[in-house]
């Protein structure tokens, strides 16, 4: 379900999160070049798969090989 979000609705949340509204409103496509060059691999490369796994209570954490706090978002080293 798509719900229109106006800038005045987003700005209070962005103030709480301490970020710019443009980062939420506009799409950003990024490539994790530095991470992959350093040998970092993601546990899930597809958002839908990651959400399904998370919703089913599956582990998306780190493999225990030193991926630091990034492991909490489904990263594996």
C-alpha positions in Angstrom: 0.0 0.0 0.0 1.5 3.3 -1.0 0.7 6.2 1.2 1.7 9.7 0.1 4.1 11.4 2.4 4.5 15.1 2.3 7.7 16.9 3.3 6.1 18.3 6.4 5.3 14.8 7.6 8.8 13.6 7.2 10.8 16.5 8.6 10.0 15.8 12.3 11.1 12.2 12.0 14.3 13.3 10.2 15.0 15.7 13.0 14.7 12.9 15.5 17.0 10.6 13.3 19.4 13.5 12.7 19.4 13.2 8.9 18.3 15.1 5.9 14.7 14.5 4.5 16.2 14.2 1.0 17.9 11.0 2.0 14.5 9.4 2.7 12.5 11.0 -0.1 14.9 10.4 -3.0 16.1 7.0 -4.1 19.8 6.2 -3.8 21.5 3.4 -5.5 24.9 2.6 -4.0 27.5 -0.1 -4.5 29.4 -1.3 -1.5 32.7 -1.3 -3.4 35.0 -0.7 -0.3 33.3 -3.5 1.6 33.4 -6.0 -1.1 37.0 -5.1 -2.0 37.9 -5.8 1.6 36.3 -9.3 1.4 33.0 -8.4 3.1 30.0 -10.3 1.8 26.3 -9.8 2.7 24.2 -12.5 4.1 21.3 -11.3 1.9 21.7 -9.4 -1.3 18.0 -9.1 -1.9 15.8 -7.0 0.3 12.7 -9.2 0.0 14.7 -12.3 1.0 16.2 -10.4 4.0 12.8 -9.3 5.2 11.3 -12.8 4.8 14.2 -14.3 6.8 13.9 -11.6 9.4 10.1 -12.0 9.7 10.4 -15.8 10.1 12.8 -15.2 13.0 15.8 -16.4 11.0 19.3 -15.2 11.7 20.6 -12.3 9.6 23.5 -11.6 12.0 27.2 -12.0 11.5 28.9 -15.3 11.1 31.0 -14.5 14.1 34.2 -13.7 12.1 34.6 -10.1 13.1 32.1 -8.1 11.0 31.6 -5.7 14.0 28.3 -3.8 14.3 27.5 -4.1 10.6 26.6 -7.8 11.3 23.3 -6.7 12.9 22.1 -5.7 9.4 22.7 -9.0 7.8 26.3 -8.9 6.9 28.8 -11.7 6.9 32.5 -11.5 6.6 
